[in-house]
């Protein structure tokens, strides 16, 4: 599957199928600190991603005044 990451921005290929939580673990990313988006929809940690999926992983950003 194609995985678009930001911070730093890069595109990686990952062999599927696998659950979202496995993908994040394989990429050394903390699940609670990242959003995974497939076809403009958020996906949960337990959803399966197929080998032909394209996903985007964005860091969770919070802030205040």
Secondary structure, DSSP 8 states (H G I E B T S, - for coil): -EEEETTTTEEEE--S-EEHHHHHHHTT--GGGEEEEETTEE--TT-EE-TT-EEEEEE------
